[in-house]
Amino acid sequence: MIMCLFSEVVFLVFSALMVFKGFKHPEIFSGGSEPKYEKIRLPGGLKEKYKTELAQYMKNKKSYLDPTFNLKELAGKVSIPPHHLSQVLNTHLNQNFFDFINSYRIKESQRLLLEQAPDKKTILEVLFTS
């Protein structure tokens, strides 16, 4: 009985110390204090240049309509190193690659659905098109 009580007290003291330590040093529990792109920071001007080139390419080429399109292919098409492209998407546009591509696919779907063409497509046709 006394041993059980002793172990519970030790556990509570240990838990309290861990919580106290967590409040004093939150980086311990956050998975590290170094941000994801701390070692390779792109200058602001270069980020803006990459963002502009990326938007221009996506508008003109519509590569997002290819279901196998990936980050490496996009990086090659816009002549941006893949890790720089990933950094621009994640930090400057607050999206990962798949969210970025899917946002263009959704916009294309919306455009097709709102189109007033004589051969208006069904939702299923729009799905496969975009």
FENSUL-V588715 format. One record per residue. RES is the residue in one letter. SS is DSSP state (h for helix, s for strand, l for the rest). PHI is phi in radians with two decimals (none if undefined). OMEGA is omega as a letter, one per 40 degrees, with the letter a starting at -180 (* if undefined). Layout:
# FENSUL-V588715
<<RES SS PHI OMEGA> <RES SS PHI OMEGA>>
This chain:
# FENSUL-V588715
<<M l none i> <I h -1.16 i> <M h -1.13 i> <C h -1.15 i> <L h -1.12 i> <F h -1.10 a> <S h -1.14 i> <E h -1.17 i> <V h -1.16 i> <V h -1.07 i> <F h -1.08 i> <L h -1.11 i> <V h -1.14 i> <F h -1.06 i> <S h -1.08 i> <A h -1.09 i> <L h -1.14 i> <M h -1.13 i> <V h -1.13 i> <F h -1.06 i> <K h -1.10 i> <G h -1.13 i> <F h -1.22 a> <K h -1.33 a> <H l -2.35 a> <P h -1.11 a> <E h -1.14 i> <I h -1.07 a> <F l -1.71 a> <S l -1.57 i> <G l 1.52 i> <G l 2.09 a> <S l -1.69 a> <E l -1.56 i> <P l -1.05 a> <K l -0.99 a> <Y l -1.92 a> <E l -1.13 a> <K l -1.35 a> <I l -2.11 i> <R l -1.69 i> <L l -1.54 i> <P l -1.08 a> <G h -0.96 i> <G h -1.12 i> <L h -1.22 i> <K h -1.05 i> <E h -1.12 i> <K h -1.08 i> <Y h -1.09 a> <K h -1.09 i> <T h -1.13 i> <E h -1.08 a> <L h -1.13 i> <A h -1.11 i> <Q h -1.12 a> <Y h -1.11 a> <M h -1.11 a> <K h -1.20 a> <N h -1.45 a> <K h -1.66 i> <K l 0.93 i> <S h -1.15 a> <Y h -1.13 i> <L h -1.30 i> <D l -1.42 a> <P l -1.18 a> <T l -1.72 a> <F l -1.07 a> <N l -2.37 a> <L h -1.05 a> <K h -1.10 i> <E h -1.12 i> <L h -1.08 i> <A h -1.05 i> <G h -1.15 a> <K h -1.17 a> <V h -1.75 i> <S l 0.97 i> <I l -2.13 i> <P l -0.97 a> <P h -0.95 a> <H h -1.23 i> <H h -1.24 i> <L h -1.08 i> <S h -1.06 i> <Q h -1.13 i> <V h -1.10 i> <L h -1.10 a> <N h -1.27 a> <T h -1.64 a> <H h -1.64 a> <L l -1.84 i> <N l 0.96 i> <Q l -2.48 i> <N l -1.52 a> <F h -1.03 a> <F h -1.18 i> <D h -1.15 i> <F h -1.07 a> <I h -1.13 a> <N h -1.14 i> <S h -1.12 i> <Y h -1.21 i> <R h -1.14 i> <I h -1.14 i> <K h -1.08 i> <E h -1.15 i> <S h -1.08 i> <Q h -1.07 i> <R h -1.08 a> <L h -1.16 a> <L h -1.23 a> <L h -1.52 a> <E l -1.10 a> <Q l -1.73 a> <A l -1.44 i> <P l -1.12 i> <D l -1.75 a> <K l -0.96 a> <K l -1.48 i> <T l -1.37 a> <I h -1.09 i> <L h -1.13 i> <E h -1.13 i> <V h -1.11 i> <L h -1.00 a> <F h -1.30 i> <T h -1.24 a> <S l -1.77 *>>
